[in-house]
Amino acid sequence: MGELVAGYPQLFTTDMARWRSYYVGKLRFAEAFMQGEPAFYGQVRRGAAVLNIRHVDRMPFDGDVREREVLLAAYIE
């Protein structure tokens, strides 16, 4: 098998403008692209870290599942 050299996690948000403001404005990621007006999909980069963001009308998590289980974990070094 070949060596894996990168990963591109896809994150969900119900508020693209707020997400964009936080990652680009506060965390200083560079906006690679945003699609649509208003934006529904995009990508930001900082160093070797690349994040894809997708708008959803509601989060794909059932009720209080986040209080009961550890669903996802991401680490950027």
matplotlib code that plots the C-alpha trace (Angstrom):
import matplotlib.pyplot as plt

x = [0.0, 1.1, 1.9, -0.7, 0.5, -2.5, -6.1, -8.9, -11.5, -15.0, -16.7, -20.4, -21.9, -25.4, -23.9, -21.3, -20.7, -20.0, -17.7, -15.8, -15.4, -14.0, -11.5, -10.4, -10.7, -9.8, -7.7, -6.0, -6.7, -6.5, -9.6, -8.8, -12.3, -16.0, -18.8, -22.2, -23.8, -24.5, -21.6, -22.5, -19.1, -15.6, -12.0, -9.5, -5.8, -3.2, 0.3, -0.3, -3.7, -6.6, -10.3, -13.3, -16.6, -20.1, -23.3, -26.1, -29.6, -29.3, -26.5, -26.4, -26.3, -29.3, -30.4, -28.1, -25.8, -22.9, -23.4, -23.5, -20.8, -17.5, -18.3, -15.3, -11.9, -9.5, -6.0, -3.9, -0.3]
y = [0.0, 3.6, 6.0, 8.4, 12.0, 14.2, 14.1, 16.5, 16.3, 17.6, 19.6, 20.5, 23.8, 25.3, 28.8, 29.2, 32.9, 32.3, 29.3, 31.4, 34.3, 32.1, 30.0, 32.8, 35.8, 34.4, 31.3, 32.9, 30.1, 31.2, 30.8, 28.5, 28.7, 29.1, 27.9, 29.4, 32.7, 32.3, 29.8, 26.2, 24.5, 25.7, 25.0, 26.7, 26.1, 27.0, 25.5, 21.8, 21.7, 21.7, 21.7, 21.4, 22.9, 22.0, 23.8, 21.6, 22.7, 20.8, 18.9, 15.2, 14.2, 12.8, 14.7, 14.3, 11.8, 14.2, 14.1, 10.2, 9.3, 10.5, 10.8, 12.4, 13.6, 15.7, 16.8, 19.3, 19.5]
z = [0.0, -0.6, 2.1, 3.3, 3.3, 4.1, 5.4, 4.7, 7.4, 6.6, 9.4, 9.6, 10.6, 10.7, 10.5, 7.8, 8.4, 12.1, 11.3, 8.7, 11.1, 13.8, 11.7, 9.3, 11.7, 15.0, 14.3, 11.2, 8.7, 5.1, 3.0, 0.1, -1.4, -0.6, -2.9, -3.3, -2.2, 0.6, 1.0, 1.5, 1.2, 1.5, 2.6, 4.9, 5.3, 7.9, 7.4, 6.5, 8.1, 5.7, 6.8, 4.6, 5.9, 4.8, 5.7, 7.0, 8.0, 11.2, 12.8, 12.1, 15.8, 17.6, 20.7, 23.7, 22.0, 22.5, 26.3, 26.2, 23.7, 22.3, 18.6, 16.8, 17.6, 15.6, 16.4, 14.4, 15.4]

ax = plt.figure().add_subplot(projection="3d")
ax.plot(x, y, z, "-o")
ax.set_aspect("equal")
plt.show()
